Amino acid sequence: MEEMEEELKCPVCGSFYREPIILPCSHNICQACARNILVQTPESESPQSRRASGSGVSDYDYLDLDKMSLYSEADSGYGSYGGFASAPTTPCQKSPNGVRVFPPAMPPPATHLSPALASVPRNSCITCPQCHRSLILDDRGLRGFPKNRVLEGVIDRYQQSKAAALKCQLCEKAPKEATVMCEQCDVFYCDPCRLRCHPPRGPLAKHRLVPPAQGRVSRRLSPRKVSTCTDHELENHSMYCVQCKMPVCYQCLEEGKHSSHEVKALGAMWKLHKSQLSQALNGLSDRAKEAKEFLVQLRNMVQQIQENSVEFEACLVAQCDALIDALNRRKAQLLARVNKEHEHKLKVVRDQISHCTVKLRQTTGLMEYCLEVIKENDPSGFLQISDALIRRVHLTEDQWGKGTLTPRMTTDFDLSLDNSPLLQSIHQLDFVQMKASPPVPATPILQLEDCCTHNNSATLSWKQPPLSTVPAEGYILELDDGNGGQFREVYVGKETMCTVDGLHFNSTYNARIKAFNKTGVSQYSKTLVLQTSEDTDSEEQTVPFPVPSERLPLRRMSPFSSTLNLQPSFPRRAYFDFRSSPHQLSLHSSLQSLNAPVDIKKLLAVAWFAFDPGSAHSDIIFSNDNLTVTCSSYDDRVVLGKTGFSKGVHYWELTVDRYDNHPDPAFGVARIDVMKDVMLGKDDKAWAMYVDNNRSWFMHNNSHTNRTEGGITKGATIGVLLDFNRKTLTFFINDEQQGPIAFENVEGLFFPAVSLNRNVQVTLHTGLQVPDFYSSRASIA
């Protein structure tokens, strides 16, 4: 039962629950700890003020913390644990498990009730320390939460079953053995903690301290409290409301909010839920038993792996050392040849130096002698020897010109070591299988009749050659970046059809496919050239081929994403032509002629798309061919569009079909790996505008800016304009721009995105032109 102990401890104080209450999010908390983390909300956000204003609210309103901006100096529109206006300077503390705890902003007034049951400040708010969901308390305060009597009973039985000595509940590190227990505080103390936390003076002097064993007995003998209705404290629970999934009393059925709900007998539902829980536990028990057996198997494998690894490493080291010895011997032989060549080159160059030196000395002597002869003034004597000297000078000059001044040896070594085969062999050095491996599979063949492009998506289909006898275990589809860059893997698997989403509009991509098995990979197929759409209102310019729509291709959400979803894809008609190169096939979607006068609307890409169930949160509910979405949860959930954008100007709209209780839906764009279980814009993967019935904010990476007056109601239209030419993101409400340009320097691949909860339903409208005033403004710019 020691594994269960974490389930029995309060997430705030880290100790066993004392008088636990159940929050609407189904998490538990000590009643005293709940009072410690209460904060006060603005008067305008209280349930009473909302009822006075006529807006319908439940007994416990979930509080989106952006409402705190009414009293926030920075007016960011969003809050956190440390950002409540009621106690901006109150230091927060940390519980033993790291949860941030806020002490009360002021000491509670004197009362005859225990501190946990004393009245709470008016307009208080509490945030669950586990799921961080916030809600505003009504007039009942903490008494409006049901007591978890079952949890109290489990804790009592658990503590009684522990035979070890009771430990101090306040020791920070290793708990010491408890020496006393305070009956009023219901806490076990060791001597140091008692002196530090429970001194025998002041009001604590009247507390009764007993030995730990006696305290355990008094705990066990304390009478179990009867569970009463939270709305009618004098009535016991007698029925179970099926719609609200909670016990109720007779008075709730007669005059309360459960009067029109379906109810059943409390005992019958108790037995039914116990039976359901037991059945669920049976399946979980089987899984736990299998997990234990699997762990034993894994531990045995660890030992066997360690033994095999030592043996195999020794064999591998011996083989590699033999290769290194052979390489060193060959290295010595090659070095000897290099040294021989070195000595030969030096001998030739030195001989030429010696020869040229002697020749130069002779030439210099002849030149000096001729100069002295020229100085003589005897004409007859000069003429007697001048002819002979002239012939000697010309002869000597001719001797220097016959390659004498050309080196007989180059400084470069004419030896070239071809190590590429050896390096290739080293790189291919691998472990052979114990049995003969089959050959690699044959090169796949692209099936052009099934290939197509639509908007910024491309669908490719391939197959093995008909006469191939070697099966393929899978295929690798590679795509370049649309600019003639390097190929990247976009799909690896067994399917023979794949749809790649999120490509650039009006771009040319190269695609190729290869097969693989345990032996290796095949050669690449012929390269297929893909041209994505520029405009959906286009004219057919090439020969059409029919495209079957009954197949189920594998849809790739982004060419560089790691997410794969198996979804039906029904490609529209595509158009092909063949280029003159025998190694490339060309696939074009229809294009529109741009010979007409320049119009910015016609130059912008228009895309038709819907919401993507494959990448959405599981709580999102789809309808209307995935164009309408809502949510089953009170928490915000994110859903993305199927089409990603990275170039051009794109505009789409969302109409609000249902808007209850003033939620804060968010609209914008996001990366494919955005967090799906929080409001859009909470992380650094989304850029959004979230809006309520009165005002809006822009949010990115949990940073809130540009609060703007004007909100939404049922029937409102929200427009999103993504302009990659200007690198901006702009929002509209009912055809009017909402605030300034929301975000600038927008670059990369973005998907349309929405976050909402169960109080909102929206419908997506795509294939729209940009607003007229934006088109004219862009034309002027």
N, C-alpha and C positions, 0 to 999 in steps of 0.2 A: 504493500500500500504506500510505500515511500514515493513511488512515481506520481501518486495522486496529490502530493502535498502542495505543488504549485497551483493546482486548481482551487485550493482552499485558502489561498492567501490574497489579501487585498492588494490591488495594484498600486495603491497610494502609500499605505503605511508598511507594506511588506509583511505584516503579521497575519495570523489567522483572522478571518472575518469575525467582527463583533457586531451583532445586530445588523446583518447585511440587508440592503434594500436592492430592488431590481429596477434598473433604469429602463426606459422604453426601448433602448437598443439591445436589451436582453443581457447586458453586462451587470455585474454586481459590484457593490462598494459598501464599505462600512458607513453606518449612518453618521458617525462622528467625522469620518474623513470627507463625506459628502459636504458637510457643513464647512469644513476647512477650505474647500476649493470653490465655494460659492463666490460669485462676483455680482456686482450690482449693475443693471442695465439702465439705459436712459429711459425716462418716463414715457417718451413717445413710443417705445418699443414694447411696452408691457402688454399683457393680454387684456387688461382692463381697458387701456386706452384704445386698443384695437376693437374691442367689442363696442366701446362708446362711439367709435367712428363708423361702425356698421360693417366692418370686414369680418368675415367668418374665420375663426381660428379654432383649433382644437385645444383641449385642456393643456397640452404641453406643446408649445410651438418650437420647432427646430429653428435655431437661430443661426443664420449665415452671418459670420462675424463681420462682414463688410458693413452691416448696419451700424457698427460701432463708430463709423466715420463721422456720425453726427456730432460727436464730442471729441473727435481726434484732431489734434493740432495740425498734423501733417495731411489729414483728409485723404488717406490712401485708399479708403474704400474696403479695406480688408484688415482683419485682426488676427492675433495669435494668442498663445497662452500668456505672453508677456505684454500684450498691447492693449489691455482693457483700460478704458478711461477712468473707471471707478477707483483704481489703485495704481496710478502710474509709477509711483515711487515705492510701492510695496515690494520688498525683495522676495523672490521665489526660493523655495527650498526644494530639495530632491529627496524622494522616498528611497528606501533601500534598493528598489529595482529601477531607479532612474527616472520615474515619473515626476514631472514638475508639479509641485503642490503650492498653493497660495494660501497663506494664513488669512484670517478675517481682517478686513481693513480697519475695524474698530472692535474693541472688546464687547461681547454680548451683554445686554442688560441683565441685571439680577433677576432671577426667576426661580420658582420652586421646581421647575422641570429640570431634568438632566440636560447637560450641554447639548447632547445630540438631539433632544426633542424640543429645545427652546425655539421660539419663533425666529424665522429667518428674516433678513431685511426685505423690504418691499422691492418688487421688480428685480428679483435675483435670477441669475443665470448659472447653470452648472454645465460643465463640459466633461463628457466621459473620458477618463484617463486612458482608456484602451483604444477606442475607435475615434476619439476626438470629436464626436458629434455633440453639438451644443443645443440646449433647449432652455426656454424661459419657464420658470416655476409660476404656478397660479397661487391663489390665496392660501391653499393648504400647505404650501412649502414642501418640505421633505416628507411630510406625513401623507402626501398624495401618492408616494411610491409604495408598492406592496412589499411586505417583508418576506424574505426568502427563508421560511421556516425549514424547508428541506435541507438547505445548505447548512443551517445551524445544527440540525440533527446529525448530518454527515460529519461535521467537524467534531461534535461531541464524541461520536463513536470512534473517530480516528484518534483523538487524543487519549481516549480510554484504552485503545488497543496498544499504545506505545508503552512498552515495559521499561524503557530507559528512563533515567532521571529527568525531571523537568528542567528545561533550559531557560535561561534569562531571555526575555523577549526584547530587551533594549540594547544588548551588546552589539556593537557595530560589526566586528569581525567574527572571531570564533566565539559562539555563545558559551558562557560559563553556566555551571549548574546553579539553578535558582535556590535561594535560601528562604525567601518569604513570598507571599502573595497578598496583594491588597484587594480586599473584598469589594471596596467601593470602585477602585480603578479597574478591577478585573485584569490585572497584569502581574506576571511573575518577574521578580527582581533578584539579581545577585547582589552581594553586599556593596560592591563599588557603584553599581547603577542605582541601588536604593539610596545611597548617600548623595549621589549626584542629581537624581531625577525625582526622588520622593523624600525630601528631608523632613524630619519630625518636627516641623514648626508651621505656624500659620494654619491655614485651613486643612493642610495635610496631616496635622497632628491628631485630628479626630478620626482619621481613617483607621480601620482595623486590619492589622497585618497578621496573617496566619501562616503556618508551615505550608510548603507546596502541596504535600499529600492531602492535607485537610482542604486546601483550596480546590484541588481536583474533585474531591468528593462533593463539596458544596456546589461546584459547577454541575456535576452529574445529577444532584438531587434537586436542582432548581426546576420549578414547574415549567413545562413547555407552554408557551403562549399560544393562544388560539388565533388563527388567521382570520382577520376581520376585513370587511370591505373598505377600500381606501376612500370611497365617496360617502359611505354611511358607516361611521366607525362603530356604531352599536349593533350592526348586523353582521352575522357570520356568512361566509361564502356558502351558497347552497346550490347554485346552478353554474353552467359553463356556457359562455357566449361563443358560438362557433365562428361568427364573423370577426369579432375582435380578438378571439383566441385568448380569453382570460376568464378567471372565475368571477362571478357576480353574485349579488344577493337578491332577495325578493323585491326589495325596494327599488333596486336598479331596474328591474323588469316592469314595475308598476308605473314609476314616474321618472326614471332616469333615461339616459341616452341609449340604453340597450332595450327599450320597450318594444321596438319594431324588429329586433334582431332574432335570428334563430338561436335557441338555447337548448341545451340538453342537460340531463341529470349529472350532477358533479361526480357521483360515484361511478356511473357508467363510463363517463369520459376518462375518469382516473384509471379505471381498469383498461380501457381501450388504449390510452397513451402508454400505460405500462407494458401492455402487450406489444405495441409497436416498437417501443424502445428495446424490449427484450429481443424481438426479432432482428432489429438492426444490430444489436450487440452480438447476436449469434454470428452474423456475417463478419462483423469486425473482429470477433474472437478467432474465427477461422483465419482471417488475414494475419492476425497477430501471431497465431501458432505457426503459420507458414513463414512469417518473418523471423521468428526465433530459430526455426530449423535452417532457414537461409543464412542467418548470422553464424550459426555453427559451421555450416558449409564454407562460408567465406573465411572464418578464422582458420579452418583447416587448410584452405587454399593459401592463406598468407604464409603459413609454415612451409608448405610444399614449394611455393614460389621462391621463398628465400633460399631453400636448399638447392633447387634447380638453378637459381640465379648464380649462386657461388660456383657451381660446377660449370655452367655455361660460360661465365665470365673468364674462368681460368682457361678454357679451351679457346675462347676468342682471343685472349691476350697472347697465347702461344702462336696461334695462326698469324696474327698481326705482327708479332715479333719476327716470325720467319720471313714475312714479306719485307719488313724493314731491313733485315740482314741482307736479303737478296738485293734490295735497292741500294744499300750502302756499298756492297761489292761492285755493283754496276757503276755506282758513282765514282769509286776509286779508279776503275778502268777508264771512264770518260775523262776524268781529271788528268790521267797520264797522257792521253791523247792531246788534251789541251796544252799541257806543258811541252810536249814534243813540238807542236805547232808553234808555240811561243818561242822556243829556242831557235827553230828554223827561221822565223821572221827576224829575230834579233841578229842572227848571223848574216843574213842577206843585207840587212840595212847597214850593219857595221862595215861589211866589205865595201859597200857603195860609198860610205863616208870616207873610208881610207883612200879609195881610188880618186874620188873627187878632190880630196885634200891635196894629193900629189899633183893632179892636173892643174888645180888652181894655183899652186906654188909656181909651177912652170909658166903658166900664163902671166902671172904677176911679174916674174922675172923678165919675160920677153917684153912686156909693156914698159917696164922701167928702162930696159936697154934701148928700146926704140925712142923713148923720150930723150935720152942722152944723145943719141945719134942726131936727132933733129936740132939739137943745140949747136952742132958743129958748123963752122963758117967756111969750110973748104968744099966748094962745089964739086970739084972733081972727085975728091975722096968720098963724098956722100953718094954721088951717082954710081960709084963702083959697088956699093953694098945695098943701095936702096931697093933694087929689084928683088934681091934675095929676101930682104926683110918684109917687103910687101907680100911675097908669096907665103912666108912663114906665118904672117899675121892672118891672112885669109885661110890658110890651112888650119890654124889653131881655132879660128872662129867656127869653121865648118865642123871641127871635131866636137865642139860644145853643142852644136845644133842637132846632132844625130841621137836624140833621146838620152843624152847624158844627164840632163837636168830633170828627168822623169824618174820618180821612185820606182825601184824594181819590185817593191813589196807594198801592199796596202796595210793600213793599220787595222782594218777589220778582219775578224776571224771568219774564214769561209766555212766554218762548221756551224750547222744549225741543228739543234736538238729537237726532234719531233716527239714531244711528250703528250700530244693530244690523245693518241690511242690509249696510253697508259692512264692518263687522267680520266678518260671516259670509262675505262675498265674499273678504276678506283671508285668513280661515282656510281657505277652499276654494281659494285660489289655488294652483294646482299645474301641473305640466307635462302638456300634452296629448300624446296619442299621435300618431304620424305618420299612422296610419290610423284610420278611424272605429271606435270602440269599441262593442261590443254593449251592450244595456241590462242592468240588474241582473236577477238571477234572481227568480223568483216566491217568495212566502213559503212555507216548508215546511209540511206538514200532519203533525200528530202521529198516529201509528197506535196507538190505544188498545188494540187487541187484542194488541199485542206489548209493551205497557208493563206493568211490574210492580215491586213492591218485595219484598225478602226480607231478613229481619234488618235490618241497617243498610246495605243496598245497594239501589240503584234502577236499573232498566233502562229506557231510553227508546228508542223507535223512531220514525222519521219518514220522509217521502218528499216528492218534488216533486209539485205538482198535476198531474193527468193531462193537461191541455191546455197545459201549460207548454212553450214553444218555446225558451226561453233556458236553456242548460245551466248547472248550478252546478259550480264547481270545488271547493267544499268547504262545510262547515257549521261553525257556532260554537254550542256548547251552553253555556248560562249557568245558574248555580244560585246562589240566595242562601245565607245562612249559617244558615238554619233559625230565625232570630229576626226575620225581616222586614227584614234588612239589605240592603246593596247586592248586586247581581248580580256574579258573577265568572265568568270563562271557565274551564270545566273540561275542555273538549275542542275541538280544532280539527283537522279532517281530512275525508277523503272518505267515511268510513263513514256508514251511515244507522242504526246501532244502537250504543248505548254503555251500559256498566254503570259506575256510579259507586259505589265502595266507600268505607268509612271515614266514613259519615254518623253523626250522633247517633241513638241509639235514641229512640223515642217522640218524634219531632220532625217538624214540618211544613215542607217545603221547597217553594219555587216554582221551576219550571224553564221555560225558553223556548229556542227555537232559531231561527236565521236562517241564510240561505244567502249565499254570496259568490262573485264572480268578479273578473276584472281590473278591471271597471268600478266595482264597489262592492258594497254589501251590501243584502240585501232587508229588508223589514219583519220584525219579530218575529212568531213564531207565537203562538197563544193560549197563555196561561200555564197550565201543568199543576201542580196541587197534589199533592205526594207526602207520604204519611204513612208513616214508618218503623215497624218492628215494636216492640211493647213486650214481648211474650212469645210464644214459639213455640207454647205450649200454649193456643191461643186458639180462640174460637168464631167461626164465620162469621156476619157481621152484614149483608152486602150481597149484591147479585146477582153470582154468579160468571161469569167469562168464561174460556174456554179459552185457554191460553198455549202457543204452539208451542215445542218444545224443540230443534228441529234447527238453529236459526240460530246464527251465531257473532257475538255482539256484541263491540264493543270495550270492554274492561274498564279502567276508570280506577281506579288504586290509591288515590287520595285526591283529594278535590275541590280541594285546593290544592297538589297535587304536580305535578311536571313529568314524571312517568314514565307512559308508556302501554304496555300490554301487550295483544297480540292473543291472546285465550284463548277457548276455548269456555265459554259460560255457559249453564246449563240452569235458568232461573228456574222456581220452583214456581208453583202456581196463585195468581193474584192476584185481587183483588176491587175493583170500581169502583162509584161512584155519581156522579151529576151534581149540581152545586150550581145554585142558582137564577140565579146571574150568568151572562150569555151569554158573558162573556169569560174564564171560568175553568172548567177541567175538574178534577175531583177524583179522585184515585187513593188507595185505602186498602188497606193490608194488614189481615189479620184481627186483631181486638183481643179481649181477655179482659175480661169484666165484673169489676169490683172491688167488688161489693156485699157480698161475703163479709167476715167479720171480718178485721181487719188482720193479715197475716202477712208478716214481712219477706221470707221466701223468695219469696212470690208477688208482692211488689213489685219484685223484682230482675229485670233483663233476663237472659234465658237465650239464649245464641247458639250456633248450630252452625256450625262452620267447620273448615277444613283448612289445611294448609301451602300456601304460594303458590309454585309453581315459577317464575312469571314474575319475581319480585323476588329469588329466592334466588341464592346463589353457584353458579357452574357446577359446582363439585365436589360439591354436595349430590345425593344419590341418593334418589329418591322411590319409594314402593311403597304398597300397601294404600289406594288411592284418595287418595294424598297425605296420609295420616294417619301414616305411618311414614317416618322419615328416618334416613339415615346419611351418611357422607362418604367420598370416595375419597382424601382427602389426610391426611397426618399433621398438617397445620396446622388450626387452628380455623376453621370456616366458619359463617356466619350464615344462618338461614332464618327468614322471618317468616310469621305467619298471614295468611289472606286478609281477615280482619275487623279493623277498627280500632275502638277504644272511646274515648269522651270523656265519657260520662255513665253513672251507675248503678253497680252492684256486679257484678263478673264473676269467675267461678272456673273454672279448667280444670286438668287434670292431665296428666302425662306419665309413662309407665311405661318403665323401662330394660329393653330387650329383650336387649341385649348390652353387656358392660362388661369390656374387656380392658386389661391393663397400666396400670391406675390412671390414666386420663386425667382431665381437669378440665372436664366439660361445664358450660355456663352456661345458666341459665333466667331469663326475665324478660320485660320489655317494651321496645319501642324505637320510635323515629320511623321514618318510611318511608325516610329517607335515611341510615340508620345504615350504618357501614362493614361490609362483608360478608366481609372477608378477615382479620379479627382476632377475638380473643375478645370476646364480648358484654360491654359495659361498659367497653371500652378507650377509647371516645370519649364525647363529651357527649351522644350521641343514644340512649343505652341505659342501663337500670337493671336490674341482674341480680344473681343469686346463683350463684357458681361453686363446685363441690363436688367433692371426691375421695372416696376410700374411708374417710377418717378425719375430715374437718372441712370447713367451708365458710366463705366470705367473701361480703360484699356488695360490689359494685363499680359505680362510676359515674365516668366521666371519668378512668379509670385510678387512682381513689382507692379504697383497700380498707379496710373497716371491719368490726367485729363478727365476729371469728373465733369460730366456734362448733364445738364437738366434735360428732361424729356425721356419717357420710358415707353413701354409697350403694353398692349392689352390684347385681348382676343381679336384676331383679324388683322393685326399689325403685320407689316412686311419689312424684313431686314435684308438689306443688300450688302454684298461683300464684293469689293473690287480689288483684284490683285494685278498690279501693273509692274511687270518685270522690266519694261522699258525705262520707267522712272524709279524702279526698285522700291515701290511704296505699297501700303495696304490701307484701304479706306473703307469706312462703314457708312451705311445709309439706313434711315428708319423712315418708312412711308415716303420714299422718293426724296428725302431731304438728307444732306450729309450730316452725320452725327459727329460733332466736334471737328477738330483739325485732322490732318493726315495722321492715322493711328501709328504706323510704324514705317521707318525708312531703312534703306540699305538691306532690303529683303532679297536674298539670293539663295539658290539651291532648289531642291525638289520639295514641293509642298502639296498637301492634300487638303481639300475642304474639310472642315471639322465643326462639330457641334457638341456641346455638353448640356445635359438636361436631367431632370428627375421626373418622378411620376406625375407632377403637377403641370407638366408642359407637354404639348404635342405640336410638332412642326412638320411642314411639307416643303420639299425641295423643288425648286424650279430652275432648270438649266437651259442651255442653248440660247441665252439672252444676249442682246447687244448691250454695250455699256450705256449709261445714261447720256442723254443728248448734251447736257451742259458740260460733261466731262470730255466728250468727244470734241466739241468745239474748242474747249480750253486746250486740249492736247494738240489740236491742229494749229492753233495760234502759236503755241510753244514750239 
